[in-house]
Amino acid sequence: MSIQTHALEQVYDHLAVTLDSIPESGRTLMLTRLALLMSEQIGQQDLICGLIDEAALTD
């Protein structure tokens, strides 16, 4: 399952606006909670861990 580019852009925009509305000190906690909530929905430990590793990569 994948998300269309337009929908992904909307998700990105919503995340950016939401993060901007949260004090900087609370952003890490919000992103951690988001990751855990999404993990519950995905329900596949190996996939989730792989996505965490992918997100941690820097170019």
Secondary structure, DSSP 8 states (H G I E B T S, - for coil): ----HHHHHHHHHHHHHHHHHS-HHHHHHHHHHHHHHHHHHH--HHHHHHHHHHHH---
